[in-house]
Amino acid sequence: METPGAGSEGPPREPGWLSNWRAGPIPVGQALSRFDELSGHEPEAMIGQWQGTGLRTNHALDGLLERLGWYGNAFDSLDCVHPLLFCDARGDVVPLNPAVMPVGIALRWPGLARSLGARLFFAAARPILRTHRPAAVL
């Protein structure tokens, strides 16, 4: 993930493994192992709003969040995290409540989750899914 406005020196250089991943999907198990191997950061280094990007794994739901307007997440403090930020109809970034996201339905019927009807329904329901309360902690 990258943070907007990374400074005057430009964005950090992308590691080779990430460039290779962007060139084509890798299996889910390999992806999880890759993330497990990464070094950690101090929680304070996560503070801020982060724009995410999808990485393909050939999972049935690859790219779904991006199609629905997913932006990333925000770490306001160690105790105030918004794990799901989406762009609304005006392009504003807003937090959604992950507890009410229909993940089970999407996993059971990925074709339905990718349909135009589902995207239209999600866009209409986004104001109801919006939250002002943090949904996670670091």
Buried (B, 14 or more C-beta within 10 A) or exposed (E): EEBEEEEEEEEEEEEEEEEEBEEEBBEEEEBEEBEEEEEEEEEEEBBEBBBBEEBBBEBBBBEBBEBBBBBBBBBEEEEBBBBBBBBBEEEEBBBBBBEEBBEEEBEEBBEEBBEEEBBEEBBEEBEEBEBEEBBEEE
